[in-house]
Every structure is written in C-alpha cells, then in structure tokens.
Amino acid sequence: MKLLSSRLSQKVGLDLDYFLPSGLWVGARYTILGILSLGISIAFARLGTAELYGQYQFSLALVSFLSVLTIPGLNTVALIAVAKGIPKVLLSATRICFQAGWLVSVLVALIGIYYLTIKDQPAVGWSLVGASALLPFFYGPNGWYTYYEGKRDFQSTTKRILLTNGLVALLLLWGLWQDWSLPILVIGYFFVNAALTTFYYQEIRKKISSDPPVNADVKAGVLYTLQKSSYTLPDTIQPLLISSLFGFGTLGIFMIAYALVNSANGLIGALSATYFPLLLKYKKLVHGRIVLQNLGLGLLLAIAYFSFVTVLFIPLYGTRFIDSFQLAQYFSGVVVLMPLKLYFSSYFTAQNAPGLLIRTNLASYAIAVAVFLLVGTTSVIASFVSYYAALQLATVIILGIAYYRRVRAESRIVLRKTRE
C-alpha cells in the first residue's frame, strides 16, 4: 500500500500520504464553515433584512480593514518558524499583535462615536464601541493555529475552528430568531471569537518554553502584512465603499451573493494551505502537473458552484434577493481561476517573495478599476462582475508569467549543475 501511494505521488506530482489526510481534515473544515456561512446569510435573509445584514457586514469589514495595524503578517512569520522548529517566535509575534490591538481598539471606538454623534446611526455606532474593547483579545492571540499547522497537524486546528464558528453561528441564529439588535449581534460575534481565541493560545502557550526568548522578524511581518492586505483589500474595502455609495440595503444584497463565492474561495484556500508547509520543505515540484491540476479543480468547482446557485438559491433565500441570485451566477466564471491563483500566491509566499505579490495585487487592482470605469455605472451588477473578473484574471496572468520565469530559471540551474 505504501509503495502504491508512493508511485501515485510521483505520477500526479503530489505527496498523497501527506495531502490526503490533511486535505480531508481541511476540506471538512471549510465545507462545514461554508455551510455555516451560508446558513448565517440565509438567516439574515429570512429572519432579518438586507439593511440589517449590510450593517452587520459593514461593522465587521471596518474592523477588518483597521486590523492591518496589528501586523497580521507576523502569523506567517510564526508559521514559517514553527515549520522550521522554532515555535518560540509565535510568543513574540503574539505579544506584538496584542499590543497593536489596543491601537485598533481606540480607532474603532472613535469611529463608533462618530457614527453615534455625527452620522446619527446609533446601531452601527454602539456596535463599534462595544466591539472595540474585545479587539486586542480577538487579534492578539489569533496566531495560535500556526503552532499546529506549522507541525502539519490540521486536525487540531480544524476541531478548534469548527467549535468557534459553530458557537458563533448558533449565537447569531438564536439572536436573529429573537430579534436581537445589531449591537448585540456584533458584540456577541467578537466576544465568542475573542474568548475562544485566547483559550486556544493559552493551550499552546503551555507547550512552548520562552527561555531563551526568540524575537519575531517584524520587518518580515510587515512585508507579509502588506502582501496579505493587498490581497484581501477588496473584501475589506468593498463593503465600506458600497455602503457609502449605495447604502446598507444594497450592501446586504451584494454580500449575500458574495457569501457564496467567498465560501468556494475559502475551501480552495484551505486546501492550498495544507500544502504550504510542503512548499517550504520540498525544493523540486512537478510544476506543469500542479498547474493543470489546479485548472481542472477550478473547472469542477465552477460547475458545482453554478449548479448549486441555479438550483438552490431561490428556495433558500427567497425571491426578495433576485439581484443577489443574478450576481452569484455571474461569479461562476471567476471561480475557475481561484485554485490556480491561490497556488501561485502560496508558491511565491514560500519562495519569500512578498514584494512580487504586493506589486501584482496593486497592478491587478489598477487594471480592475480601469475596467470598471470603462464598463461604467449604468448597470451596477455588470460593473461589479467586470471588475471582479478583471481582478482575478490579471492576478493569474501576472503571477503565471512570474511563475514560468522562476521555474525556467530553476531548470537551467539544475541542467547546468548536471552537466558540471
């Protein structure tokens, strides 16, 4: 059996002994997370309103946008360090993120006061003020998962993440059923996450000796933060812009559609994450096969996604959100590119090339904005779909060219050494 697995691994270009069990755990994690996410969006559609869902998403997006100040890229630094057998770096990274979390807390509180006094939107204002006190505990110790994933223990990570998100989902569902106000829903979300995140960190803290201490590479953390932020910028900026231009009701309609495509992206991102430690470990990869595998996976995912939306969207969400239904269908073509895009991003992260990824993301945004302006604003759905498709396609093309050049250069070096 071991010999057969080894031969299959060589043939497909993947470490199946590692990937299958890890992939099953991570696949199960994001399948369940996707179901929970869809369940929450359905609950808001059925038990709440588009306005309430828009306000909820706006509150989370605003906090997420400011979270860049906590230097979340230090989690990548910690993950790499744990994979190399230096888990003490995680302690230093957590301490820095926790201290920076208080700055985010103050800013969110001030913005909440602004919405209470100037904007005269008490629901959003109290949501932000209430959540602000929890943010250091929400973002500070949230790198706990790097201890397990750096050791390729995806089972432990999966169980804890599912517990957290399951409790959050139950809280939100119960709250919507009981007609809780927006502040209680938002504060409840951050409270459950902060409490369990702190508990999970204390678990792994007991397993790591701090003597002698090892400082985290803050410069590398900043670079990885810029890389990650440039990648996630649309997800955080988009709700803020849509709510400002079109209102919270329109934002709720868009976010219902986006929840579907985001679930698909999360699943593929998780499967990509399982292979990240191996990209750090192995120097030789079967590049051509991996690219084809990701394209094939994207095609299968797009077919499954389109079928799901076409058959089940209206029965689940109702006819009030027909614009969300159309938008979700249009996203199907973009889903094809997700696995390849995430593989390229993981590869260059493992190759310690955050600068390339940052430049690529910024260039892709510029191209996407240009497409948006060319399409115009006569149709909000057409403009948004064109923008998002251009963003994904531009990213894949730019990273694909860089990937081809890197692989070709590596092949030349290997060939030269062989001849010598």
C-alpha positions as CSV (number, residue, x, y, z in Angstrom):
1,M,0.0,0.0,0.0
2,K,2.8,2.3,0.9
3,L,4.6,1.5,-2.4
4,L,1.4,2.2,-4.4
5,S,0.9,5.5,-2.7
6,S,4.5,6.5,-3.4
7,R,4.1,5.7,-7.1
8,L,0.9,7.6,-7.4
9,S,2.5,10.6,-5.6
10,Q,5.3,10.6,-8.2
11,K,2.8,10.3,-11.1
12,V,0.5,13.1,-10.0
13,G,3.2,15.3,-8.5
14,L,1.7,15.5,-5.0
15,D,2.7,13.9,-1.7
16,L,-0.5,11.9,-1.3
17,D,0.5,10.3,2.0
18,Y,0.5,13.9,3.4
19,F,-2.1,15.6,1.3
20,L,-5.0,13.1,1.5
21,P,-5.4,13.0,5.3
22,S,-4.5,16.7,5.7
23,G,-6.8,17.6,2.8
24,L,-9.6,15.6,4.2
25,W,-9.5,17.5,7.5
26,V,-9.1,20.9,5.9
27,G,-11.7,20.1,3.3
28,A,-14.1,19.0,6.1
29,R,-13.3,22.2,8.0
30,Y,-14.2,24.5,5.1
31,T,-17.1,22.5,3.9
32,I,-18.7,22.9,7.3
33,L,-17.6,26.6,7.6
34,G,-19.1,27.2,4.2
35,I,-22.4,25.6,5.3
36,L,-22.3,27.8,8.5
37,S,-21.6,30.9,6.5
38,L,-24.5,30.2,4.1
39,G,-26.7,29.4,7.0
40,I,-26.0,32.8,8.6
41,S,-26.7,34.6,5.3
42,I,-29.9,32.7,4.8
43,A,-30.9,33.5,8.4
44,F,-30.4,37.2,7.8
45,A,-32.3,37.0,4.5
46,R,-35.3,35.1,6.1
47,L,-35.3,36.5,9.6
48,G,-33.7,39.9,9.1
49,T,-33.5,42.4,6.3
50,A,-30.9,43.4,3.7
51,E,-30.4,46.6,5.7
52,L,-29.5,44.7,8.9
53,Y,-27.2,42.3,7.0
54,G,-25.5,45.3,5.4
55,Q,-24.9,47.0,8.7
56,Y,-23.6,43.8,10.2
57,Q,-21.1,43.2,7.3
58,F,-20.1,46.9,7.4
59,S,-19.2,46.6,11.1
60,L,-17.1,43.5,10.6
61,A,-15.4,45.0,7.4
62,L,-14.5,48.2,9.2
63,V,-12.8,46.3,12.0
64,S,-11.1,44.0,9.5
65,F,-9.8,47.0,7.5
66,L,-8.1,48.5,10.5
67,S,-6.7,45.2,11.7
68,V,-3.8,45.7,9.3
69,L,-2.3,47.8,12.2
70,T,-2.0,44.6,14.3
71,I,0.6,43.3,11.7
72,P,-1.2,40.0,10.9
73,G,1.7,39.1,8.7
74,L,3.5,38.0,11.9
75,N,1.3,34.9,11.8
76,T,3.0,33.9,8.6
77,V,6.4,34.6,10.2
78,A,5.3,32.4,13.1
79,L,4.1,29.6,10.8
80,I,7.4,29.5,8.9
81,A,9.3,29.5,12.2
82,V,7.2,26.6,13.7
83,A,7.6,24.6,10.5
84,K,11.4,25.1,10.9
85,G,11.3,24.0,14.6
86,I,11.4,27.5,16.2
87,P,7.9,27.8,17.9
88,K,9.2,30.5,20.3
89,V,8.8,33.0,17.6
90,L,5.0,32.6,18.0
91,L,5.2,34.0,21.5
92,S,6.9,37.2,20.4
93,A,4.6,37.6,17.4
94,T,1.5,37.3,19.7
95,R,2.9,39.9,22.2
96,I,3.4,42.4,19.4
97,C,-0.1,41.8,17.8
98,F,-1.8,42.1,21.2
99,Q,-0.1,45.5,21.9
100,A,-1.0,46.7,18.5
101,G,-4.6,45.5,19.0
102,W,-5.1,48.3,21.6
103,L,-4.4,50.9,18.9
104,V,-7.1,49.3,16.7
105,S,-9.4,49.3,19.7
106,V,-9.1,53.0,20.2
107,L,-9.6,53.8,16.5
108,V,-12.7,51.6,16.3
109,A,-14.2,53.3,19.4
110,L,-13.6,56.7,17.9
111,I,-15.3,55.8,14.7
112,G,-18.2,54.3,16.6
113,I,-18.5,57.6,18.5
114,Y,-18.5,59.4,15.1
115,Y,-21.4,57.2,13.9
116,L,-23.3,57.9,17.2
117,T,-22.9,61.7,17.1
118,I,-22.2,62.9,13.6
119,K,-23.8,60.2,11.4
120,D,-26.7,59.7,13.8
121,Q,-26.6,55.9,13.3
122,P,-26.8,54.5,16.8
123,A,-27.0,50.8,15.8
124,V,-23.7,50.9,13.9
125,G,-22.1,53.3,16.5
126,W,-22.9,51.2,19.5
127,S,-21.8,48.0,17.6
128,L,-18.3,49.5,17.0
129,V,-17.9,51.0,20.5
130,G,-18.9,47.7,22.1
131,A,-16.7,45.6,19.9
132,S,-13.7,47.8,20.4
133,A,-12.9,46.6,23.9
134,L,-12.6,43.0,22.7
135,L,-10.3,43.6,19.7
136,P,-6.9,43.1,21.5
137,F,-8.1,39.6,22.6
138,F,-9.6,39.0,19.1
139,Y,-6.4,39.8,17.1
140,G,-3.6,39.4,19.6
141,P,-3.6,35.6,20.2
142,N,-5.2,34.7,16.8
143,G,-1.9,33.1,15.6
144,W,-2.5,30.1,17.8
145,Y,-3.3,28.0,14.7
146,T,0.3,28.4,13.4
147,Y,1.6,26.1,16.1
148,Y,-0.5,23.2,14.8
149,E,-0.3,23.9,11.1
150,G,3.4,24.5,11.2
151,K,3.7,21.0,12.5
152,R,1.2,19.9,9.8
153,D,-1.4,19.0,12.5
154,F,-4.6,20.2,10.6
155,Q,-6.8,18.0,12.7
156,S,-6.3,20.1,15.9
157,T,-6.8,23.3,14.0
158,T,-10.0,22.1,12.4
159,K,-11.6,21.0,15.6
160,R,-11.0,24.3,17.3
161,I,-12.0,26.5,14.3
162,L,-15.2,24.5,13.9
163,L,-16.1,24.8,17.6
164,T,-15.6,28.6,17.4
165,N,-17.5,29.2,14.2
166,G,-20.3,26.7,15.3
167,L,-20.9,28.6,18.5
168,V,-20.8,32.0,16.6
169,A,-23.4,30.6,14.1
170,L,-25.7,29.3,16.9
171,L,-25.4,32.7,18.7
172,L,-26.3,34.6,15.5
173,L,-29.1,32.3,14.5
174,W,-30.6,32.5,18.0
175,G,-30.2,36.2,18.1
176,L,-31.9,36.7,14.7
177,W,-34.8,34.4,15.8
178,Q,-35.2,36.5,19.0
179,D,-34.9,39.9,17.1
180,W,-31.7,41.0,18.8
181,S,-30.4,44.4,17.9
182,L,-27.4,44.9,15.7
183,P,-25.0,45.9,18.6
184,I,-25.8,42.7,20.4
185,L,-25.2,40.6,17.3
186,V,-21.9,42.3,16.5
187,I,-20.6,42.3,20.1
188,G,-21.6,38.6,20.5
189,Y,-19.6,37.7,17.4
190,F,-16.4,39.3,18.7
191,F,-16.9,38.1,22.3
192,V,-17.2,34.4,21.3
193,N,-14.2,34.7,19.0
194,A,-12.0,36.6,21.5
195,A,-12.8,34.2,24.4
196,L,-12.0,31.0,22.5
197,T,-9.0,32.5,20.6
198,T,-7.5,33.5,24.0
199,F,-8.2,30.0,25.4
200,Y,-6.6,28.3,22.3
201,Y,-3.5,30.4,22.6
202,Q,-3.2,29.6,26.3
203,E,-3.3,25.9,25.4
204,I,-0.3,26.1,23.1
205,R,1.5,28.7,25.3
206,K,2.0,25.9,27.9
207,K,3.8,23.8,25.3
208,I,6.4,26.4,24.4
209,S,9.3,27.4,26.6
210,S,10.1,31.1,26.4
211,D,13.7,30.7,27.7
212,P,15.7,32.0,25.9
213,P,13.2,34.2,24.0
214,V,13.3,34.5,20.2
215,N,12.1,37.7,18.6
216,A,9.8,37.7,15.6
217,D,11.1,39.3,12.5
218,V,8.9,42.4,12.5
219,K,10.2,43.6,9.1
220,A,9.2,40.3,7.5
221,G,5.9,40.6,9.3
222,V,5.2,44.0,7.9
223,L,6.0,42.7,4.4
224,Y,3.7,39.7,4.8
225,T,1.0,42.1,6.2
226,L,1.3,44.3,3.1
227,Q,1.1,41.2,1.0
228,K,-1.9,39.8,2.7
229,S,-3.6,43.2,3.0
230,S,-3.1,43.9,-0.7
231,Y,-4.7,40.5,-1.4
232,T,-7.7,40.9,0.9
233,L,-8.2,44.7,0.3
234,P,-11.3,44.1,-2.0
235,D,-13.0,42.1,0.8
236,T,-12.5,44.8,3.3
237,I,-12.8,47.9,1.2
238,Q,-15.8,46.7,-0.9
239,P,-18.4,46.8,2.0
240,L,-17.2,50.2,3.0
241,L,-17.5,51.6,-0.5
242,I,-20.8,50.0,-1.4
243,S,-22.4,51.2,1.8
244,S,-21.1,54.7,1.3
245,L,-22.3,54.9,-2.3
246,F,-25.5,52.9,-2.3
247,G,-26.5,52.3,1.4
248,F,-26.6,49.4,3.7
249,G,-29.5,47.7,1.9
250,T,-27.6,47.4,-1.3
251,L,-24.6,46.2,0.5
252,G,-26.7,43.4,2.1
253,I,-27.8,42.3,-1.4
254,F,-24.3,42.2,-2.7
255,M,-22.9,40.4,0.4
256,I,-25.5,37.6,0.1
257,A,-24.2,36.9,-3.4
258,Y,-20.6,37.3,-2.3
259,A,-21.0,34.9,0.6
260,L,-21.5,32.1,-1.9
261,V,-18.3,32.8,-4.0
262,N,-16.4,33.5,-0.8
263,S,-17.3,30.0,0.6
264,A,-15.9,28.5,-2.6
265,N,-12.7,30.6,-2.3
266,G,-12.3,29.6,1.4
267,L,-12.5,25.9,0.5
268,I,-9.8,26.2,-2.1
269,G,-7.7,28.5,0.1
270,A,-7.8,25.9,2.9
271,L,-6.7,23.1,0.6
272,S,-3.9,25.3,-0.7
273,A,-2.9,26.0,2.9
274,T,-2.4,22.3,3.6
275,Y,0.3,22.2,1.0
276,F,2.1,25.4,2.2
277,P,4.4,23.6,4.7
278,L,5.5,21.2,1.9
279,L,6.3,24.2,-0.4
280,L,8.7,25.2,2.3
281,K,10.1,21.7,2.7
282,Y,10.5,20.5,-0.9
283,K,12.7,22.1,-3.5
284,K,11.6,20.1,-6.5
285,L,8.0,20.1,-7.6
286,V,6.2,18.8,-10.7
287,H,5.2,22.3,-11.8
288,G,3.3,21.6,-15.0
289,R,1.1,18.9,-13.4
290,I,0.3,21.1,-10.4
291,V,-0.8,23.9,-12.7
292,L,-3.1,21.6,-14.7
293,Q,-4.5,20.0,-11.6
294,N,-5.4,23.5,-10.2
295,L,-7.1,24.4,-13.5
296,G,-9.0,21.1,-13.5
297,L,-10.0,21.6,-9.9
298,G,-11.2,25.1,-10.7
299,L,-13.4,23.9,-13.6
300,L,-15.0,21.2,-11.4
301,L,-15.6,23.8,-8.6
302,A,-17.2,26.2,-11.1
303,I,-19.6,23.6,-12.4
304,A,-20.6,22.6,-8.9
305,Y,-20.9,26.2,-7.8
306,F,-23.1,27.2,-10.8
307,S,-25.3,24.2,-10.3
308,F,-25.7,24.9,-6.6
309,V,-26.7,28.6,-7.2
310,T,-29.1,27.8,-10.1
311,V,-31.0,25.1,-8.3
312,L,-30.9,26.1,-4.6
313,F,-30.6,29.9,-4.3
314,I,-34.3,30.8,-4.7
315,P,-35.6,28.1,-2.4
316,L,-33.0,29.0,0.2
317,Y,-33.1,32.8,0.1
318,G,-36.5,33.6,-1.5
319,T,-37.5,35.9,-4.3
320,R,-36.7,39.1,-2.5
321,F,-33.0,38.7,-3.4
322,I,-33.2,38.2,-7.2
323,D,-30.4,40.7,-7.8
324,S,-28.2,38.6,-5.5
325,F,-29.1,35.5,-7.4
326,Q,-28.1,37.0,-10.8
327,L,-24.8,38.3,-9.3
328,A,-24.0,34.9,-7.8
329,Q,-24.5,33.2,-11.2
330,Y,-22.2,35.6,-12.9
331,F,-19.4,34.8,-10.4
332,S,-19.2,31.2,-11.7
333,G,-16.7,32.1,-14.4
334,V,-14.4,33.7,-11.8
335,V,-14.4,30.5,-9.7
336,V,-12.4,28.7,-12.3
337,L,-9.3,30.8,-11.6
338,M,-9.4,30.5,-7.8
339,P,-7.3,27.4,-7.2
340,L,-4.6,28.4,-9.6
341,K,-4.4,32.0,-8.2
342,L,-4.1,30.6,-4.6
343,Y,-1.5,28.1,-5.6
344,F,0.6,30.9,-7.2
345,S,0.2,33.0,-4.1
346,S,1.3,30.1,-1.8
347,Y,4.2,29.3,-4.0
348,F,5.7,32.8,-4.0
349,T,5.0,33.2,-0.3
350,A,7.0,30.0,0.3
351,Q,9.7,31.4,-2.0
352,N,9.9,34.5,0.3
353,A,8.7,36.9,-2.5
354,P,6.2,39.2,-0.7
355,G,7.3,42.2,-2.8
356,L,6.2,40.4,-6.0
357,L,2.8,39.6,-4.6
358,I,2.2,43.1,-3.4
359,R,3.1,44.6,-6.8
360,T,1.0,42.0,-8.5
361,N,-2.0,42.8,-6.4
362,L,-1.7,46.5,-6.7
363,A,-1.3,46.2,-10.5
364,S,-4.3,43.9,-10.7
365,Y,-6.4,46.4,-8.8
366,A,-5.4,49.2,-11.1
367,I,-6.4,47.1,-14.1
368,A,-9.7,46.1,-12.5
369,V,-10.5,49.7,-11.7
370,A,-9.8,50.7,-15.3
371,V,-12.2,48.0,-16.5
372,F,-14.8,49.2,-14.0
373,L,-14.6,52.8,-15.4
374,L,-14.8,51.5,-19.0
375,V,-17.9,49.5,-18.3
376,G,-19.5,52.4,-16.5
377,T,-22.1,52.6,-13.8
378,T,-25.2,52.1,-16.0
379,S,-25.5,48.6,-14.6
380,V,-24.2,48.1,-11.0
381,I,-24.1,44.3,-11.4
382,A,-22.3,44.4,-14.8
383,S,-19.7,46.9,-13.4
384,F,-19.1,44.8,-10.3
385,V,-18.8,41.5,-12.1
386,S,-16.4,43.0,-14.7
387,Y,-14.3,44.5,-12.0
388,Y,-14.0,41.2,-10.1
389,A,-13.3,39.1,-13.2
390,A,-10.6,41.5,-14.3
391,L,-9.1,41.4,-10.9
392,Q,-8.8,37.7,-10.8
393,L,-7.7,37.3,-14.4
394,A,-5.0,40.0,-14.1
395,T,-3.6,38.4,-11.0
396,V,-3.4,34.9,-12.5
397,I,-1.7,36.3,-15.7
398,I,0.9,38.3,-13.9
399,L,1.8,35.6,-11.3
400,G,1.7,33.0,-14.1
401,I,4.3,34.8,-16.1
402,A,6.5,35.3,-13.0
403,Y,6.0,31.6,-12.1
404,Y,7.0,30.5,-15.6
405,R,10.2,32.6,-15.4
406,R,11.1,31.3,-12.0
407,V,10.6,27.6,-12.9
408,R,12.5,28.1,-16.2
409,A,15.4,29.7,-14.3
410,E,15.5,26.8,-11.8
411,S,15.5,24.3,-14.6
412,R,18.5,26.0,-16.2
413,I,20.4,25.9,-12.9
414,V,19.7,22.2,-12.4
415,L,20.7,21.5,-16.0
416,R,24.0,23.4,-15.6
417,K,24.8,21.5,-12.4
418,T,24.1,18.2,-14.1
419,R,26.5,19.0,-16.9
420,E,29.2,20.0,-14.5
